[in-house]
Amino acid sequence: MEPNTVAKAEVQADAEVMASVEDGETKTLIIADVTTDDAYLTLALEDAASLPAWR
């Protein structure tokens, strides 16, 4: 059995997280906490896991 090496994150109870796909030369997935300044991440949509892959 592998140890769980993922650090636990603290999450605000009132956080509001949203996701969006931006079109351009490459499609980009954006995930952001809209209740906090500069709290977002982006990655190429082709690198994002699909929902069936998460199940």
mmCIF file of the N, C-alpha and C atoms, coordinates in Angstrom:
data_MODEL
# 
_entry.id   MODEL 
# 
loop_
_atom_site.group_PDB 
_atom_site.id 
_atom_site.type_symbol 
_atom_site.label_atom_id 
_atom_site.label_alt_id 
_atom_site.label_comp_id 
_atom_site.label_asym_id 
_atom_site.label_entity_id 
_atom_site.label_seq_id 
_atom_site.pdbx_PDB_ins_code 
_atom_site.Cartn_x 
_atom_site.Cartn_y 
_atom_site.Cartn_z 
_atom_site.occupancy 
_atom_site.B_iso_or_equiv 
_atom_site.pdbx_formal_charge 
_atom_site.auth_seq_id 
_atom_site.auth_comp_id 
_atom_site.auth_asym_id 
_atom_site.auth_atom_id 
_atom_site.pdbx_PDB_model_num 
ATOM 1   N N  . MET A 1 1  ? 0.849   -1.172 0.000   1.00 0.00 ? 1  MET A N  1 
ATOM 2   C CA . MET A 1 1  ? 0.000   0.000  0.000   1.00 0.00 ? 1  MET A CA 1 
ATOM 3   C C  . MET A 1 1  ? 0.894   1.235  0.000   1.00 0.00 ? 1  MET A C  1 
ATOM 4   N N  . GLU A 1 2  ? 0.575   2.195  -0.861  1.00 0.00 ? 2  GLU A N  1 
ATOM 5   C CA . GLU A 1 2  ? 1.340   3.433  -0.928  1.00 0.00 ? 2  GLU A CA 1 
ATOM 6   C C  . GLU A 1 2  ? 0.845   4.415  0.122   1.00 0.00 ? 2  GLU A C  1 
ATOM 7   N N  . PRO A 1 3  ? 1.741   5.162  0.744   1.00 0.00 ? 3  PRO A N  1 
ATOM 8   C CA . PRO A 1 3  ? 1.303   6.164  1.718   1.00 0.00 ? 3  PRO A CA 1 
ATOM 9   C C  . PRO A 1 3  ? 0.620   7.318  1.014   1.00 0.00 ? 3  PRO A C  1 
ATOM 10  N N  . ASN A 1 4  ? -0.296  7.959  1.712   1.00 0.00 ? 4  ASN A N  1 
ATOM 11  C CA . ASN A 1 4  ? -0.993  9.121  1.182   1.00 0.00 ? 4  ASN A CA 1 
ATOM 12  C C  . ASN A 1 4  ? -0.089  10.331 1.384   1.00 0.00 ? 4  ASN A C  1 
ATOM 13  N N  . THR A 1 5  ? 0.494   10.835 0.305   1.00 0.00 ? 5  THR A N  1 
ATOM 14  C CA . THR A 1 5  ? 1.446   11.942 0.413   1.00 0.00 ? 5  THR A CA 1 
ATOM 15  C C  . THR A 1 5  ? 0.827   13.292 0.089   1.00 0.00 ? 5  THR A C  1 
ATOM 16  N N  . VAL A 1 6  ? -0.478  13.323 -0.140  1.00 0.00 ? 6  VAL A N  1 
ATOM 17  C CA . VAL A 1 6  ? -1.145  14.585 -0.454  1.00 0.00 ? 6  VAL A CA 1 
ATOM 18  C C  . VAL A 1 6  ? -1.378  15.353 0.842   1.00 0.00 ? 6  VAL A C  1 
ATOM 19  N N  . ALA A 1 7  ? -0.914  16.593 0.861   1.00 0.00 ? 7  ALA A N  1 
ATOM 20  C CA . ALA A 1 7  ? -1.107  17.422 2.051   1.00 0.00 ? 7  ALA A CA 1 
ATOM 21  C C  . ALA A 1 7  ? -2.566  17.836 2.162   1.00 0.00 ? 7  ALA A C  1 
ATOM 22  N N  . LYS A 1 8  ? -3.078  17.827 3.374   1.00 0.00 ? 8  LYS A N  1 
ATOM 23  C CA . LYS A 1 8  ? -4.452  18.268 3.596   1.00 0.00 ? 8  LYS A CA 1 
ATOM 24  C C  . LYS A 1 8  ? -4.528  19.774 3.412   1.00 0.00 ? 8  LYS A C  1 
ATOM 25  N N  . ALA A 1 9  ? -5.572  20.218 2.750   1.00 0.00 ? 9  ALA A N  1 
ATOM 26  C CA . ALA A 1 9  ? -5.760  21.643 2.506   1.00 0.00 ? 9  ALA A CA 1 
ATOM 27  C C  . ALA A 1 9  ? -6.880  22.174 3.378   1.00 0.00 ? 9  ALA A C  1 
ATOM 28  N N  . GLU A 1 10 ? -6.710  23.388 3.836   1.00 0.00 ? 10 GLU A N  1 
ATOM 29  C CA . GLU A 1 10 ? -7.774  24.036 4.576   1.00 0.00 ? 10 GLU A CA 1 
ATOM 30  C C  . GLU A 1 10 ? -8.694  24.718 3.572   1.00 0.00 ? 10 GLU A C  1 
ATOM 31  N N  . VAL A 1 11 ? -9.995  24.520 3.735   1.00 0.00 ? 11 VAL A N  1 
ATOM 32  C CA . VAL A 1 11 ? -10.969 25.088 2.811   1.00 0.00 ? 11 VAL A CA 1 
ATOM 33  C C  . VAL A 1 11 ? -11.924 25.962 3.592   1.00 0.00 ? 11 VAL A C  1 
ATOM 34  N N  . GLN A 1 12 ? -12.143 27.163 3.085   1.00 0.00 ? 12 GLN A N  1 
ATOM 35  C CA . GLN A 1 12 ? -13.097 28.048 3.727   1.00 0.00 ? 12 GLN A CA 1 
ATOM 36  C C  . GLN A 1 12 ? -14.502 27.530 3.462   1.00 0.00 ? 12 GLN A C  1 
ATOM 37  N N  . ALA A 1 13 ? -15.356 27.613 4.460   1.00 0.00 ? 13 ALA A N  1 
ATOM 38  C CA . ALA A 1 13 ? -16.729 27.143 4.304   1.00 0.00 ? 13 ALA A CA 1 
ATOM 39  C C  . ALA A 1 13 ? -17.506 27.999 3.316   1.00 0.00 ? 13 ALA A C  1 
ATOM 40  N N  . ASP A 1 14 ? -17.122 29.252 3.165   1.00 0.00 ? 14 ASP A N  1 
ATOM 41  C CA . ASP A 1 14 ? -17.863 30.152 2.277   1.00 0.00 ? 14 ASP A CA 1 
ATOM 42  C C  . ASP A 1 14 ? -17.168 30.356 0.930   1.00 0.00 ? 14 ASP A C  1 
ATOM 43  N N  . ALA A 1 15 ? -16.216 29.484 0.581   1.00 0.00 ? 15 ALA A N  1 
ATOM 44  C CA . ALA A 1 15 ? -15.519 29.604 -0.696  1.00 0.00 ? 15 ALA A CA 1 
ATOM 45  C C  . ALA A 1 15 ? -16.475 29.280 -1.843  1.00 0.00 ? 15 ALA A C  1 
ATOM 46  N N  . GLU A 1 16 ? -16.290 29.969 -2.951  1.00 0.00 ? 16 GLU A N  1 
ATOM 47  C CA . GLU A 1 16 ? -17.097 29.700 -4.141  1.00 0.00 ? 16 GLU A CA 1 
ATOM 48  C C  . GLU A 1 16 ? -16.146 29.436 -5.296  1.00 0.00 ? 16 GLU A C  1 
ATOM 49  N N  . VAL A 1 17 ? -16.093 28.181 -5.713  1.00 0.00 ? 17 VAL A N  1 
ATOM 50  C CA . VAL A 1 17 ? -15.160 27.769 -6.752  1.00 0.00 ? 17 VAL A CA 1 
ATOM 51  C C  . VAL A 1 17 ? -15.929 27.539 -8.047  1.00 0.00 ? 17 VAL A C  1 
ATOM 52  N N  . MET A 1 18 ? -15.366 28.059 -9.135  1.00 0.00 ? 18 MET A N  1 
ATOM 53  C CA . MET A 1 18 ? -15.997 27.927 -10.444 1.00 0.00 ? 18 MET A CA 1 
ATOM 54  C C  . MET A 1 18 ? -14.953 27.442 -11.444 1.00 0.00 ? 18 MET A C  1 
ATOM 55  N N  . ALA A 1 19 ? -15.424 26.833 -12.529 1.00 0.00 ? 19 ALA A N  1 
ATOM 56  C CA . ALA A 1 19 ? -14.544 26.384 -13.603 1.00 0.00 ? 19 ALA A CA 1 
ATOM 57  C C  . ALA A 1 19 ? -15.067 26.916 -14.929 1.00 0.00 ? 19 ALA A C  1 
ATOM 58  N N  . SER A 1 20 ? -14.137 27.135 -15.848 1.00 0.00 ? 20 SER A N  1 
ATOM 59  C CA . SER A 1 20 ? -14.486 27.656 -17.162 1.00 0.00 ? 20 SER A CA 1 
ATOM 60  C C  . SER A 1 20 ? -13.478 27.139 -18.177 1.00 0.00 ? 20 SER A C  1 
ATOM 61  N N  . VAL A 1 21 ? -13.912 27.046 -19.440 1.00 0.00 ? 21 VAL A N  1 
ATOM 62  C CA . VAL A 1 21 ? -13.009 26.690 -20.531 1.00 0.00 ? 21 VAL A CA 1 
ATOM 63  C C  . VAL A 1 21 ? -12.891 27.900 -21.436 1.00 0.00 ? 21 VAL A C  1 
ATOM 64  N N  . GLU A 1 22 ? -11.652 28.326 -21.655 1.00 0.00 ? 22 GLU A N  1 
ATOM 65  C CA . GLU A 1 22 ? -11.381 29.493 -22.493 1.00 0.00 ? 22 GLU A CA 1 
ATOM 66  C C  . GLU A 1 22 ? -10.892 29.009 -23.858 1.00 0.00 ? 22 GLU A C  1 
ATOM 67  N N  . ASP A 1 23 ? -11.538 29.503 -24.915 1.00 0.00 ? 23 ASP A N  1 
ATOM 68  C CA . ASP A 1 23 ? -11.113 29.168 -26.277 1.00 0.00 ? 23 ASP A CA 1 
ATOM 69  C C  . ASP A 1 23 ? -9.977  30.078 -26.699 1.00 0.00 ? 23 ASP A C  1 
ATOM 70  N N  . GLY A 1 24 ? -9.099  29.563 -27.504 1.00 0.00 ? 24 GLY A N  1 
ATOM 71  C CA . GLY A 1 24 ? -7.969  30.321 -28.030 1.00 0.00 ? 24 GLY A CA 1 
ATOM 72  C C  . GLY A 1 24 ? -7.167  29.393 -28.915 1.00 0.00 ? 24 GLY A C  1 
ATOM 73  N N  . GLU A 1 25 ? -5.871  29.651 -29.050 1.00 0.00 ? 25 GLU A N  1 
ATOM 74  C CA . GLU A 1 25 ? -5.026  28.724 -29.817 1.00 0.00 ? 25 GLU A CA 1 
ATOM 75  C C  . GLU A 1 25 ? -5.139  27.321 -29.243 1.00 0.00 ? 25 GLU A C  1 
ATOM 76  N N  . THR A 1 26 ? -5.147  27.236 -27.920 1.00 0.00 ? 26 THR A N  1 
ATOM 77  C CA . THR A 1 26 ? -5.418  25.974 -27.232 1.00 0.00 ? 26 THR A CA 1 
ATOM 78  C C  . THR A 1 26 ? -6.520  26.243 -26.225 1.00 0.00 ? 26 THR A C  1 
ATOM 79  N N  . LYS A 1 27 ? -7.383  25.255 -26.011 1.00 0.00 ? 27 LYS A N  1 
ATOM 80  C CA . LYS A 1 27 ? -8.435  25.416 -25.004 1.00 0.00 ? 27 LYS A CA 1 
ATOM 81  C C  . LYS A 1 27 ? -7.799  25.295 -23.626 1.00 0.00 ? 27 LYS A C  1 
ATOM 82  N N  . THR A 1 28 ? -8.180  26.195 -22.726 1.00 0.00 ? 28 THR A N  1 
ATOM 83  C CA . THR A 1 28 ? -7.601  26.257 -21.392 1.00 0.00 ? 28 THR A CA 1 
ATOM 84  C C  . THR A 1 28 ? -8.691  26.094 -20.341 1.00 0.00 ? 28 THR A C  1 
ATOM 85  N N  . LEU A 1 29 ? -8.466  25.210 -19.372 1.00 0.00 ? 29 LEU A N  1 
ATOM 86  C CA . LEU A 1 29 ? -9.366  25.047 -18.235 1.00 0.00 ? 29 LEU A CA 1 
ATOM 87  C C  . LEU A 1 29 ? -8.909  25.999 -17.140 1.00 0.00 ? 29 LEU A C  1 
ATOM 88  N N  . ILE A 1 30 ? -9.844  26.769 -16.606 1.00 0.00 ? 30 ILE A N  1 
ATOM 89  C CA . ILE A 1 30 ? -9.559  27.710 -15.517 1.00 0.00 ? 30 ILE A CA 1 
ATOM 90  C C  . ILE A 1 30 ? -10.428 27.314 -14.327 1.00 0.00 ? 30 ILE A C  1 
ATOM 91  N N  . ILE A 1 31 ? -9.811  27.131 -13.178 1.00 0.00 ? 31 ILE A N  1 
ATOM 92  C CA . ILE A 1 31 ? -10.525 26.852 -11.932 1.00 0.00 ? 31 ILE A CA 1 
ATOM 93  C C  . ILE A 1 31 ? -10.158 27.972 -10.976 1.00 0.00 ? 31 ILE A C  1 
ATOM 94  N N  . ALA A 1 32 ? -11.181 28.630 -10.407 1.00 0.00 ? 32 ALA A N  1 
ATOM 95  C CA . ALA A 1 32 ? -10.906 29.796 -9.560  1.00 0.00 ? 32 ALA A CA 1 
ATOM 96  C C  . ALA A 1 32 ? -11.822 29.842 -8.355  1.00 0.00 ? 32 ALA A C  1 
ATOM 97  N N  . ASP A 1 33 ? -11.269 30.310 -7.241  1.00 0.00 ? 33 ASP A N  1 
ATOM 98  C CA . ASP A 1 33 ? -12.055 30.644 -6.050  1.00 0.00 ? 33 ASP A CA 1 
ATOM 99  C C  . ASP A 1 33 ? -12.384 32.119 -6.199  1.00 0.00 ? 33 ASP A C  1 
ATOM 100 N N  . VAL A 1 34 ? -13.623 32.429 -6.542  1.00 0.00 ? 34 VAL A N  1 
ATOM 101 C CA . VAL A 1 34 ? -13.996 33.814 -6.833  1.00 0.00 ? 34 VAL A CA 1 
ATOM 102 C C  . VAL A 1 34 ? -14.146 34.672 -5.583  1.00 0.00 ? 34 VAL A C  1 
ATOM 103 N N  . THR A 1 35 ? -14.005 34.076 -4.411  1.00 0.00 ? 35 THR A N  1 
ATOM 104 C CA . THR A 1 35 ? -14.097 34.848 -3.170  1.00 0.00 ? 35 THR A CA 1 
ATOM 105 C C  . THR A 1 35 ? -12.730 35.316 -2.680  1.00 0.00 ? 35 THR A C  1 
ATOM 106 N N  . THR A 1 36 ? -11.655 34.932 -3.395  1.00 0.00 ? 36 THR A N  1 
ATOM 107 C CA . THR A 1 36 ? -10.297 35.272 -2.988  1.00 0.00 ? 36 THR A CA 1 
ATOM 108 C C  . THR A 1 36 ? -9.517  35.805 -4.182  1.00 0.00 ? 36 THR A C  1 
ATOM 109 N N  . ASP A 1 37 ? -8.808  36.912 -4.002  1.00 0.00 ? 37 ASP A N  1 
ATOM 110 C CA . ASP A 1 37 ? -7.990  37.468 -5.073  1.00 0.00 ? 37 ASP A CA 1 
ATOM 111 C C  . ASP A 1 37 ? -6.862  36.512 -5.442  1.00 0.00 ? 37 ASP A C  1 
ATOM 112 N N  . ASP A 1 38 ? -6.608  36.385 -6.734  1.00 0.00 ? 38 ASP A N  1 
ATOM 113 C CA . ASP A 1 38 ? -5.493  35.597 -7.269  1.00 0.00 ? 38 ASP A CA 1 
ATOM 114 C C  . ASP A 1 38 ? -5.497  34.131 -6.844  1.00 0.00 ? 38 ASP A C  1 
ATOM 115 N N  . ALA A 1 39 ? -6.677  33.574 -6.592  1.00 0.00 ? 39 ALA A N  1 
ATOM 116 C CA . ALA A 1 39 ? -6.777  32.162 -6.223  1.00 0.00 ? 39 ALA A CA 1 
ATOM 117 C C  . ALA A 1 39 ? -7.351  31.397 -7.409  1.00 0.00 ? 39 ALA A C  1 
ATOM 118 N N  . TYR A 1 40 ? -6.469  31.044 -8.353  1.00 0.00 ? 40 TYR A N  1 
ATOM 119 C CA . TYR A 1 40 ? -6.908  30.322 -9.543  1.00 0.00 ? 40 TYR A CA 1 
ATOM 120 C C  . TYR A 1 40 ? -5.769  29.464 -10.081 1.00 0.00 ? 40 TYR A C  1 
ATOM 121 N N  . LEU A 1 41 ? -6.123  28.537 -10.954 1.00 0.00 ? 41 LEU A N  1 
ATOM 122 C CA . LEU A 1 41 ? -5.120  27.769 -11.667 1.00 0.00 ? 41 LEU A CA 1 
ATOM 123 C C  . LEU A 1 41 ? -5.626  27.541 -13.079 1.00 0.00 ? 41 LEU A C  1 
ATOM 124 N N  . THR A 1 42 ? -4.692  27.388 -13.997 1.00 0.00 ? 42 THR A N  1 
ATOM 125 C CA . THR A 1 42 ? -5.034  27.128 -15.387 1.00 0.00 ? 42 THR A CA 1 
ATOM 126 C C  . THR A 1 42 ? -4.200  25.966 -15.898 1.00 0.00 ? 42 THR A C  1 
ATOM 127 N N  . LEU A 1 43 ? -4.759  25.235 -16.859 1.00 0.00 ? 43 LEU A N  1 
ATOM 128 C CA . LEU A 1 43 ? -4.020  24.185 -17.528 1.00 0.00 ? 43 LEU A CA 1 
ATOM 129 C C  . LEU A 1 43 ? -4.677  23.916 -18.864 1.00 0.00 ? 43 LEU A C  1 
ATOM 130 N N  . ALA A 1 44 ? -3.902  23.366 -19.774 1.00 0.00 ? 44 ALA A N  1 
ATOM 131 C CA . ALA A 1 44 ? -4.446  23.018 -21.083 1.00 0.00 ? 44 ALA A CA 1 
ATOM 132 C C  . ALA A 1 44 ? -5.582  22.017 -20.878 1.00 0.00 ? 44 ALA A C  1 
ATOM 133 N N  . LEU A 1 45 ? -6.683  22.225 -21.575 1.00 0.00 ? 45 LEU A N  1 
ATOM 134 C CA . LEU A 1 45 ? -7.844  21.350 -21.411 1.00 0.00 ? 45 LEU A CA 1 
ATOM 135 C C  . LEU A 1 45 ? -7.488  19.897 -21.705 1.00 0.00 ? 45 LEU A C  1 
ATOM 136 N N  . GLU A 1 46 ? -6.601  19.672 -22.663 1.00 0.00 ? 46 GLU A N  1 
ATOM 137 C CA . GLU A 1 46 ? -6.214  18.292 -23.001 1.00 0.00 ? 46 GLU A CA 1 
ATOM 138 C C  . GLU A 1 46 ? -5.464  17.610 -21.856 1.00 0.00 ? 46 GLU A C  1 
ATOM 139 N N  . ASP A 1 47 ? -4.898  18.383 -20.912 1.00 0.00 ? 47 ASP A N  1 
ATOM 140 C CA . ASP A 1 47 ? -4.188  17.813 -19.764 1.00 0.00 ? 47 ASP A CA 1 
ATOM 141 C C  . ASP A 1 47 ? -5.098  17.585 -18.562 1.00 0.00 ? 47 ASP A C  1 
ATOM 142 N N  . ALA A 1 48 ? -6.323  18.107 -18.622 1.00 0.00 ? 48 ALA A N  1 
ATOM 143 C CA . ALA A 1 48 ? -7.263  17.962 -17.506 1.00 0.00 ? 48 ALA A CA 1 
ATOM 144 C C  . ALA A 1 48 ? -7.883  16.567 -17.531 1.00 0.00 ? 48 ALA A C  1 
ATOM 145 N N  . ALA A 1 49 ? -8.135  16.007 -16.359 1.00 0.00 ? 49 ALA A N  1 
ATOM 146 C CA . ALA A 1 49 ? -8.765  14.696 -16.274 1.00 0.00 ? 49 ALA A CA 1 
ATOM 147 C C  . ALA A 1 49 ? -10.246 14.823 -16.600 1.00 0.00 ? 49 ALA A C  1 
ATOM 148 N N  . SER A 1 50 ? -10.769 13.868 -17.317 1.00 0.00 ? 50 SER A N  1 
ATOM 149 C CA . SER A 1 50 ? -12.205 13.864 -17.609 1.00 0.00 ? 50 SER A CA 1 
ATOM 150 C C  . SER A 1 50 ? -12.963 13.302 -16.419 1.00 0.00 ? 50 SER A C  1 
ATOM 151 N N  . LEU A 1 51 ? -14.253 13.550 -16.350 1.00 0.00 ? 51 LEU A N  1 
ATOM 152 C CA . LEU A 1 51 ? -15.041 13.028 -15.238 1.00 0.00 ? 51 LEU A CA 1 
ATOM 153 C C  . LEU A 1 51 ? -14.994 11.505 -15.154 1.00 0.00 ? 51 LEU A C  1 
ATOM 154 N N  . PRO A 1 52 ? -15.115 10.770 -16.267 1.00 0.00 ? 52 PRO A N  1 
ATOM 155 C CA . PRO A 1 52 ? -15.013 9.300  -16.152 1.00 0.00 ? 52 PRO A CA 1 
ATOM 156 C C  . PRO A 1 52 ? -13.654 8.857  -15.601 1.00 0.00 ? 52 PRO A C  1 
ATOM 157 N N  . ALA A 1 53 ? -12.589 9.604  -15.877 1.00 0.00 ? 53 ALA A N  1 
ATOM 158 C CA . ALA A 1 53 ? -11.273 9.232  -15.362 1.00 0.00 ? 53 ALA A CA 1 
ATOM 159 C C  . ALA A 1 53 ? -11.197 9.414  -13.846 1.00 0.00 ? 53 ALA A C  1 
ATOM 160 N N  . TRP A 1 54 ? -11.993 10.303 -13.277 1.00 0.00 ? 54 TRP A N  1 
ATOM 161 C CA . TRP A 1 54 ? -11.998 10.546 -11.838 1.00 0.00 ? 54 TRP A CA 1 
ATOM 162 C C  . TRP A 1 54 ? -12.826 9.524  -11.073 1.00 0.00 ? 54 TRP A C  1 
ATOM 163 N N  . ARG A 1 55 ? -13.675 8.810  -11.779 1.00 0.00 ? 55 ARG A N  1 
ATOM 164 C CA . ARG A 1 55 ? -14.574 7.862  -11.093 1.00 0.00 ? 55 ARG A CA 1 
ATOM 165 C C  . ARG A 1 55 ? -13.883 6.600  -10.726 1.00 0.00 ? 55 ARG A C  1 
# 
